[in-house]
Each structure stands twice: as C-alpha cells, then as structure tokens.
Amino acid sequence: MKTKTETSKKKVLLLITGSIAAVRIPLLVSQLAKENYEIRCVLSKNAEKLIKPLSLSILSRNSCILENDQWSNIQSTPLHIELCNWADILIIAPLTATTLSKWVTGNAEGLIPSILMANIKPIIVAPAMNTQMWLNEAVQKNYEDLQNYENVLSLQPSQGLLACDAIGIGKIPPNDLIQLALEFIISNNQKPYRKDLLNKKILITGGCTSEKIDAARHITNKSSGAMGLLMSQVARFRGAEVKYVHGPLKIDKDLTDGIKRYEIETSVDLINAIKNEISNCDYFFMNAAVSDFKIISNTSGKIPKNKINDYLNKNFELVPDILKTMSESKKNNQVFVGFCAFTGSIKEARIIIKEKIIQKGCDYLFANPIDLEGQGFGFLAQNEGWLFDTKNMEHHIKKTSKIDLANKLITQIISEKK
C-alpha cells in the first residue's frame, strides 16, 4: 500500500476495547506505522488485561492512553475533546457489544464512550464478539441504529473459528481490510464520508477467465482481479449492495472479506453468472479480462507438442463480446460501464475507444494504459485512465493508487447520472 509522505501524514486515533480480538491490534498498529500514519492508541480497562500498553506505545511511537488518564491533572483540555480535535480519522477495533450499546444510547461513561460521543470525524468500526452475542436481538438493533450515523463506516465481522472454538460470525475484520477502509476515507480528500450509494445494487466483474486447451494447458491473461475487487469494496463502503463475479484472484484473499462474490473460470461461466444477476442491478461494471478465444474441443488428454499447432487451428473459436450481448437487454434505469486496456498514446487510442463504446452499447467506457512503468496489473500497481460516454464527455483521472482511482471513477459516474 502506498506510503504517506510527511506532508500528507494522517492522524489516526485507534480505540481498543475488551474483546479477545484486541490481541490482533498491535499488528495493525505496526502495519499502519510502517505506512507512515501517525497513531495514538486508547485502551479500555478490559483491553488493558489483553494487551500491554507499553507494546502499543513502542509500536505507535506515541504514549498509549488509558482509562485513568481521562481526568489527569496534567490535562488543560478534557482528554476526550483533545483527542477528537487531534485526529483526522478514528478506528474502533475491536468494537464490543458493551461499547456499541453505550455509543448508540448516548452513555458517555468511560474515556472511549466519551470520545465516541464527542467525535464528528470519520470513524471505521470493526466489531468482534461471540456469534450468539453478535446475533442477539439487542446487539443487532444497536448495530442497525449505528448504520444511520453518517460518519460511520462499518465493517461486518467475519466468519470463521472464534476464540471460544465455535465456528461462526464474529471475528474481527482482517487488518488489511481495516487499512483499505482507511485509505478509502483518505481518498475522499477531506470531503465528508457519506453513504451515497444506499439502496443501490451494483454488479461488478473482474479478474481473468481461463479456457482449457487440453489436460495440461490453458489460455488466460495477466489480470489479477484487483481493480474489480477494489471497486467492489469502494461501492460497499459507500453503502451499495455489491456482487462481485471474478476469475481466480492473484491478491490477498483477506481483501475480499465482506463482499458477496462468485468465482468463475471460463467465459461461459462468466456469461451465466452475469445473466443470473444482471436484471436486478442499478450499475454494471464489466471489468473482467475475458480471454479473446477458446477451444471448441474438450479433450481429456494432453496433445503432443508436434500436433498442437494443427489441433489449435481446427478448434479455435472467438469468445463472444459479453458486454455487447448484455447491453442488448439493458433497462433504461441501468448504467453499464465497460473497461478497455490499451497501449500507446491516448491520442492514438481515442478513435478506437469512441467506436468501442458505441459497438458495445454501454453508457461509459473507462480506458487505461497498461504499457507504462508502474501501471497495469496487480494490487500495488498505480493506474490512470480516461472515462468516455456516448457523447463528448472525456474525464481524465490522473495516475493514482487503484483504491483512489476506483473511488474517483465511481464518483464521476454517479455524478454524471445525476
């Protein structure tokens, strides 16, 4: 992930409450410190029993703040107010059922609840608790109430093995996902965080397809699935209901946490998955890198090398244009967005791109160069691109991180629709 410069260093206030998941937070502090965030940690009384304050102080390069510090006689300003004023962004990880209850009912007893009451900055919420506690009716009601807070970005707890040895929902979201949410908020450039895609359904495809040649060979491409996944997470952070259809991902699977996703292999799998979902979506982003051709024959053996050329010539078939096919049944209230990788200059590619958007029948086409150093495939690559519509709009997004590009691209598209 992109390292912050000293001039753009963001101040993160990390609130840690007394779930056993708190033992994972020192790794998050270390991770954020390496990315050059300035971090201050606040520990609840119960969290102090799980993590050593000294560890957090050393990892964050700042003194760890404890419950007993709230009314210290060395404070010239109430501590909870001073901390809220200091921070650019807050993270509460883990969020326990007790702290959630205090927060939504306006109970400011304790330092962390007082901070939550006073805070108006963006805050990332990462709950963690036993499955039965999480599914308790009162907890679910409190969590639902929290979704109405405009400055709150909630990350649902994960499924998996819990500290009580049960398997279910309740794990704290992965540290990488918490950091991704942090980078998303920063990409808003100090504009207030808003859930501006609430009640919208978005279908996104991404990654490569793979076509079988024989038992030992297949046809595929370099797409990692990173751009489609980051668009999926950005849309989810902004309140949308997202479904992500993708080929094999060449990125950290932790970053898929919280996304409804369906893994496919071939172009036929992709077409079938899109057909099952396309009629229900408001926005469709066709970002998958589909193989241009496939093999008709379905052999169970390996073709000898001296016969492979003849085999390919006899069994070669072009894959249909999926976006063009889907656009034929597009509804008036739907927005379809295509993607086009190109090489060479945008001046040379512009004519082809404008022809493509008409041929494919989509509303927008985003074109990005893949032959420039540091750009193209993979999560860490940066990208730039040009968004075209069917008329004369051409919007350039300068070279930036993929999470920032995904956010800016979605912002541009929904603003155009308005």
PEMO-V95516 format. One record per residue. N is the residue number from 1. RES is the residue in three letters. PHI is phi in degrees with one decimal (999 if undefined). PSI is psi in whole degrees, -180 to 180 (none if undefined). D_CENTER is the distance of its C-alpha to the mean C-alpha in whole Angstrom. Layout:
# PEMO-V95516
n={N,N}
res={RES,RES}
phi={PHI,PHI}
psi={PSI,PSI}
d_center={D_CENTER,D_CENTER}
This chain:
# PEMO-V95516
n={1,2,3,4,5,6,7,8,9,10,11,12,13,14,15,16,17,18,19,20,21,22,23,24,25,26,27,28,29,30,31,32,33,34,35,36,37,38,39,40,41,42,43,44,45,46,47,48,49,50,51,52,53,54,55,56,57,58,59,60,61,62,63,64,65,66,67,68,69,70,71,72,73,74,75,76,77,78,79,80,81,82,83,84,85,86,87,88,89,90,91,92,93,94,95,96,97,98,99,100,101,102,103,104,105,106,107,108,109,110,111,112,113,114,115,116,117,118,119,120,121,122,123,124,125,126,127,128,129,130,131,132,133,134,135,136,137,138,139,140,141,142,143,144,145,146,147,148,149,150,151,152,153,154,155,156,157,158,159,160,161,162,163,164,165,166,167,168,169,170,171,172,173,174,175,176,177,178,179,180,181,182,183,184,185,186,187,188,189,190,191,192,193,194,195,196,197,198,199,200,201,202,203,204,205,206,207,208,209,210,211,212,213,214,215,216,217,218,219,220,221,222,223,224,225,226,227,228,229,230,231,232,233,234,235,236,237,238,239,240,241,242,243,244,245,246,247,248,249,250,251,252,253,254,255,256,257,258,259,260,261,262,263,264,265,266,267,268,269,270,271,272,273,274,275,276,277,278,279,280,281,282,283,284,285,286,287,288,289,290,291,292,293,294,295,296,297,298,299,300,301,302,303,304,305,306,307,308,309,310,311,312,313,314,315,316,317,318,319,320,321,322,323,324,325,326,327,328,329,330,331,332,333,334,335,336,337,338,339,340,341,342,343,344,345,346,347,348,349,350,351,352,353,354,355,356,357,358,359,360,361,362,363,364,365,366,367,368,369,370,371,372,373,374,375,376,377,378,379,380,381,382,383,384,385,386,387,388,389,390,391,392,393,394,395,396,397,398,399,400,401,402,403,404,405,406,407,408,409,410,411,412,413,414,415,416,417,418}
res={MET,LYS,THR,LYS,THR,GLU,THR,SER,LYS,LYS,LYS,VAL,LEU,LEU,LEU,ILE,THR,GLY,SER,ILE,ALA,ALA,VAL,ARG,ILE,PRO,LEU,LEU,VAL,SER,GLN,LEU,ALA,LYS,GLU,ASN,TYR,GLU,ILE,ARG,CYS,VAL,LEU,SER,LYS,ASN,ALA,GLU,LYS,LEU,ILE,LYS,PRO,LEU,SER,LEU,SER,ILE,LEU,SER,ARG,ASN,SER,CYS,ILE,LEU,GLU,ASN,ASP,GLN,TRP,SER,ASN,ILE,GLN,SER,THR,PRO,LEU,HIS,ILE,GLU,LEU,CYS,ASN,TRP,ALA,ASP,ILE,LEU,ILE,ILE,ALA,PRO,LEU,THR,ALA,THR,THR,LEU,SER,LYS,TRP,VAL,THR,GLY,ASN,ALA,GLU,GLY,LEU,ILE,PRO,SER,ILE,LEU,MET,ALA,ASN,ILE,LYS,PRO,ILE,ILE,VAL,ALA,PRO,ALA,MET,ASN,THR,GLN,MET,TRP,LEU,ASN,GLU,ALA,VAL,GLN,LYS,ASN,TYR,GLU,ASP,LEU,GLN,ASN,TYR,GLU,ASN,VAL,LEU,SER,LEU,GLN,PRO,SER,GLN,GLY,LEU,LEU,ALA,CYS,ASP,ALA,ILE,GLY,ILE,GLY,LYS,ILE,PRO,PRO,ASN,ASP,LEU,ILE,GLN,LEU,ALA,LEU,GLU,PHE,ILE,ILE,SER,ASN,ASN,GLN,LYS,PRO,TYR,ARG,LYS,ASP,LEU,LEU,ASN,LYS,LYS,ILE,LEU,ILE,THR,GLY,GLY,CYS,THR,SER,GLU,LYS,ILE,ASP,ALA,ALA,ARG,HIS,ILE,THR,ASN,LYS,SER,SER,GLY,ALA,MET,GLY,LEU,LEU,MET,SER,GLN,VAL,ALA,ARG,PHE,ARG,GLY,ALA,GLU,VAL,LYS,TYR,VAL,HIS,GLY,PRO,LEU,LYS,ILE,ASP,LYS,ASP,LEU,THR,ASP,GLY,ILE,LYS,ARG,TYR,GLU,ILE,GLU,THR,SER,VAL,ASP,LEU,ILE,ASN,ALA,ILE,LYS,ASN,GLU,ILE,SER,ASN,CYS,ASP,TYR,PHE,PHE,MET,ASN,ALA,ALA,VAL,SER,ASP,PHE,LYS,ILE,ILE,SER,ASN,THR,SER,GLY,LYS,ILE,PRO,LYS,ASN,LYS,ILE,ASN,ASP,TYR,LEU,ASN,LYS,ASN,PHE,GLU,LEU,VAL,PRO,ASP,ILE,LEU,LYS,THR,MET,SER,GLU,SER,LYS,LYS,ASN,ASN,GLN,VAL,PHE,VAL,GLY,PHE,CYS,ALA,PHE,THR,GLY,SER,ILE,LYS,GLU,ALA,ARG,ILE,ILE,ILE,LYS,GLU,LYS,ILE,ILE,GLN,LYS,GLY,CYS,ASP,TYR,LEU,PHE,ALA,ASN,PRO,ILE,ASP,LEU,GLU,GLY,GLN,GLY,PHE,GLY,PHE,LEU,ALA,GLN,ASN,GLU,GLY,TRP,LEU,PHE,ASP,THR,LYS,ASN,MET,GLU,HIS,HIS,ILE,LYS,LYS,THR,SER,LYS,ILE,ASP,LEU,ALA,ASN,LYS,LEU,ILE,THR,GLN,ILE,ILE,SER,GLU,LYS,LYS}
phi={999,-68.9,-77.9,-83.6,-80.1,-59.8,-70.1,-108.0,-59.3,-95.8,-96.9,-115.9,-100.1,-106.1,-99.5,-122.0,-109.8,-85.8,-96.2,-59.5,-64.7,-59.4,-65.6,-85.5,-72.7,-55.1,-65.2,-65.3,-60.5,-60.5,-61.7,-71.2,-63.3,-65.8,-85.9,71.2,-79.8,-92.6,-123.4,-125.0,-108.0,-121.4,-107.2,-74.4,-60.2,-70.0,-65.8,-61.4,-77.9,-108.2,-131.0,-79.3,-54.5,-60.4,-60.1,-67.4,-62.6,-67.8,-67.7,-89.9,65.3,-139.4,-61.2,-74.4,-98.7,-113.4,-54.5,-69.7,-78.9,-56.8,-118.3,-64.1,-75.6,-91.7,-82.3,-95.7,-131.9,-50.7,-59.5,-65.0,-74.7,-61.5,-68.5,-63.5,-67.5,-69.7,-75.7,-90.4,-142.8,-112.9,-130.5,-114.1,-153.1,-81.3,-98.3,-93.0,-61.3,-65.2,-66.1,-59.2,-61.6,-60.8,-60.6,-78.2,-100.3,76.1,-93.7,-96.6,-72.9,106.0,-66.5,-65.0,-57.9,-63.2,-62.8,-62.4,-66.9,-86.1,-77.5,-122.9,-81.0,-61.0,-135.7,-95.4,-114.6,-126.4,-70.7,-156.7,-170.6,-58.8,-56.2,-63.3,-64.7,-61.2,-84.3,-56.1,-57.6,-67.0,-64.2,-62.7,-65.9,-62.8,-66.7,-62.7,-62.0,-63.9,-65.0,-82.8,-78.1,-64.8,-92.4,-101.3,-108.2,-96.0,-108.6,-60.6,-62.9,-92.9,-88.9,153.2,-80.1,-95.1,-63.5,-85.3,74.4,-81.3,-110.2,176.1,-85.4,145.8,-67.9,-63.7,-57.3,-59.0,-57.5,-62.8,-71.4,-61.9,-66.2,-62.2,-62.3,-62.7,-66.5,-61.7,-62.8,-62.7,-67.4,-76.6,53.4,69.0,-73.9,-59.5,-70.9,-137.8,-88.3,-86.6,-117.2,-59.0,70.4,-99.5,-108.6,-125.5,-109.5,-128.8,-111.2,-168.0,77.0,-95.9,-101.6,-134.1,-116.1,-72.1,-95.7,-153.5,-64.1,-115.6,-126.8,-150.5,-107.6,-151.4,-147.4,-84.4,-58.8,-93.2,86.7,-64.6,-64.7,-63.5,-65.5,-66.0,-63.2,-63.0,-66.7,-60.7,-61.7,-66.1,-58.2,-87.9,104.1,-77.5,-91.0,-116.9,-125.6,-117.5,-105.6,-148.4,-81.4,-55.2,-88.7,-108.5,-141.9,-62.2,-65.8,-58.3,-73.9,-87.3,-56.4,90.4,-101.0,-76.4,-137.1,-132.9,-90.3,-120.9,-122.2,-100.2,-64.2,-65.5,-58.6,-64.2,-58.7,-63.6,-65.7,-64.8,-58.4,-69.2,-117.6,-63.0,-71.1,-98.0,-95.1,-88.8,-128.9,-126.2,-108.1,-91.9,-102.9,-65.7,-95.4,-85.9,-57.9,-75.8,-144.8,-139.0,-104.9,-70.5,-69.0,-120.1,-88.6,-95.3,-108.4,-96.4,-77.6,-58.0,-58.7,-75.2,-115.6,-64.7,-62.8,-64.7,-60.7,-64.3,-60.2,-83.7,-119.2,-75.5,-147.1,-73.2,-80.6,-60.3,-74.5,-65.9,-61.9,-60.6,-63.9,-68.8,-66.7,-65.8,-112.8,-66.1,-85.4,-63.5,-88.5,-98.3,-118.7,-109.7,-124.4,-100.8,-128.9,-141.9,-83.6,-140.4,-121.4,89.1,-84.6,-64.6,-60.7,-73.9,-82.3,-55.0,-63.6,-63.6,-62.7,-67.2,-71.0,-62.6,-63.3,-72.9,-61.3,-81.8,74.5,-93.3,-83.4,-138.0,-135.8,-101.9,-110.2,-130.9,-75.8,-121.4,-109.9,-102.8,-60.6,83.3,-115.8,113.9,-91.5,102.8,-65.7,-83.9,-67.6,-94.7,-143.3,-133.7,-178.9,-125.7,-99.3,-113.9,-116.3,-79.3,-105.1,-121.5,-74.2,-142.7,-112.9,-94.7,-108.0,-65.9,-55.0,-158.4,-66.9,-66.4,-67.2,-69.2,-63.6,-59.1,-65.3,-66.6,-65.0,-64.3,-58.9,-63.0,-68.0,-73.5,-71.5,-66.2,-67.0,-66.1}
psi={154,131,138,143,165,-37,-26,14,125,144,120,124,117,116,125,118,177,52,152,-22,-12,-24,-17,-11,-34,-35,-37,-42,-46,-43,-45,-36,-39,-28,7,28,148,124,136,134,140,125,132,169,-43,-35,-30,-25,-13,-29,142,123,-35,-40,-45,-36,-45,-44,-36,-14,22,149,134,136,131,166,-41,-12,-10,-43,41,143,-2,-4,130,-14,144,130,-41,-31,-43,-40,-40,-40,-35,-40,148,-39,145,150,131,113,118,157,122,166,-38,-48,-38,-46,-45,-43,-53,-15,3,27,109,25,116,160,-49,-47,-37,-41,-44,-38,-38,-17,136,4,165,140,131,130,125,91,155,127,171,148,-46,-38,-46,-40,-4,139,-42,-41,-44,-38,-43,-42,-38,-41,-37,-29,-18,-7,119,-28,7,125,108,133,118,146,157,164,149,-165,124,170,-24,8,3,155,123,-166,144,-10,146,140,151,148,-39,-36,-38,-43,-37,-42,-38,-46,-33,-47,-41,-34,-13,-3,52,4,147,138,129,146,76,4,22,139,9,141,127,129,126,136,158,171,-176,157,162,130,131,133,-54,-165,-20,-13,154,164,128,-165,-176,-4,132,-18,2,-45,-44,-40,-43,-37,-38,-46,-41,-46,-39,-44,-32,7,-3,157,117,139,130,118,124,158,-172,128,136,44,173,120,-20,-30,-8,-6,132,-6,134,116,154,120,132,173,-56,171,-34,-42,-43,-46,-46,-41,-41,-44,-34,-22,-20,-34,-19,-4,154,-36,139,119,108,83,-3,144,95,135,140,-23,162,172,130,-44,147,82,146,-7,179,130,128,148,-37,-5,-4,-37,-47,-41,-46,-44,-36,-20,10,135,137,142,134,154,104,-45,-42,-43,-45,-33,-22,-23,18,136,160,-29,1,150,123,133,124,165,144,112,139,163,159,-166,153,-30,-42,-33,-20,-46,-44,-41,-44,-31,-39,-42,-33,-45,-40,-17,19,170,-35,154,124,121,127,138,143,8,16,146,132,-1,164,-122,148,156,-38,-11,147,160,156,174,175,128,124,150,-171,-7,-116,10,133,108,120,129,117,162,126,179,158,-34,-40,-40,-43,-43,-46,-37,-46,-40,-46,-42,-44,-27,-35,-37,-33,none}
d_center={13,15,18,19,23,25,25,22,22,20,21,19,21,20,22,23,25,27,25,25,22,23,24,20,20,22,20,17,20,21,18,17,21,21,18,21,19,22,22,25,25,26,28,29,32,31,28,31,32,29,29,31,31,32,29,27,29,30,26,25,28,29,31,29,30,32,33,37,36,35,39,40,43,42,39,40,37,36,33,30,31,31,28,26,28,27,23,20,18,18,16,18,18,19,20,23,25,28,26,24,27,29,26,26,30,31,32,32,34,33,31,27,28,30,27,25,28,28,24,23,20,17,16,13,15,14,17,19,23,25,24,27,27,23,25,28,28,29,25,24,25,25,21,21,23,20,18,21,20,19,18,16,12,12,11,13,15,15,17,20,23,24,26,29,29,27,25,22,20,20,18,16,12,12,13,10,7,10,10,6,7,10,10,8,11,13,12,14,17,19,19,18,15,16,14,16,14,16,18,16,16,14,14,12,14,13,15,19,21,24,28,31,34,36,35,34,33,30,28,25,23,21,17,14,12,9,9,9,6,4,6,6,3,5,8,7,7,10,12,12,13,11,12,11,14,14,17,17,14,15,12,12,11,10,7,7,9,9,8,12,12,16,17,20,22,24,25,26,24,21,24,25,21,21,24,23,20,21,24,22,19,19,17,17,15,17,15,16,19,22,25,28,31,31,34,37,38,37,39,39,40,40,41,44,43,46,45,42,42,45,42,39,42,43,39,37,35,33,30,30,27,25,24,27,28,25,26,30,29,26,27,28,25,23,21,20,18,19,19,21,21,25,27,30,30,28,32,33,30,30,33,31,28,29,31,28,27,30,31,27,28,24,24,22,21,19,21,20,22,22,25,25,24,21,19,18,17,14,11,14,15,16,16,18,19,21,21,24,25,28,31,31,27,26,23,22,19,20,19,16,13,10,7,11,12,9,10,13,14,13,15,18,18,18,20,22,23,24}
